[in-house]
């Protein structure tokens, strides 16, 4: 679906279930996400089967598999609004592949498609304020900090602070032209 120098963003396939369960079972990966670790293989099979039937051009959530040399290393969730002009995104990467630029490459390629081919007006993201790595990645890609919500979410038995980010198509274009 989307290819970069090292990666492919594609539909999920049944054979992704084992790798999916493995990285979603790592406590540090699950810490700021909606699921709990461990993430069972049965749950992964069901989840992956559901992801495989999604339509990336339709409103609602679509989950892209991040593929490196035929191996699932992470995923990007995209929630496209009913108006098809804006979306929210989130991303997860297996620990062995973090810190190597894969998430930046994958999310950047998706943004390129969203802004140039699909002509979205805006993409938003939010993260737990303690998730400094994700916040830095978003800012590296041109997202602008748009808000801080102290103790906004009751999440995994604690109040958490949320950071809000946004990126407009015109700012994406300006960043690409300047770079």
C-alpha positions, 0 to 999 in steps of 0.5 A: 500500500505504501512503500518506503526505502526500508518499510512497507505499510500494508494490510494485516495478514493472519501470519502477523498474529504471533509477532503482533501478540509478542510486541503487544505483550511487552509491558513497556509497549503496553504502558501508554496503550489501551491494551494490557500485557500480556496480549494473548495469541488468541486475542491477537488472531482475532484482532489481526483478522479484524484489521485485515478486513479494514478499508484505509479510505473509509471513515473510522479506524484502520490499522496499518501493519509496518513490515520490514523485510516480510516481518511485522515490526509495528502498526499505525492506527488511523482514525479518519473522520466522517468528512474524510478531511481529517484524521487522528493517528497513533503508532506502536513499534516492537522494542527491537526496532525502536530507536532506528528511525522506523517509526519516523519513516513509517509515520512520515510516509503515511503523512505524505500519502494523507496530505498529498494523495488523499488531501487531508486538511489535518492530522492530530495525535495525542499521547500520555505526557510521560511518553516523551519518545512519541511526543518527540517523534511527532514534533520531529515530523512537524506536529505542533503542540496544541495542548496539555490536559493535566490529569485528563484521562483515568487510564490504567488506574491512574490520572494521566496528563495528555499532550495534544498535537496537530499538523495541517497540510499547509504546514506539512507542505512548508516543512517539505519545501524548506527541507 
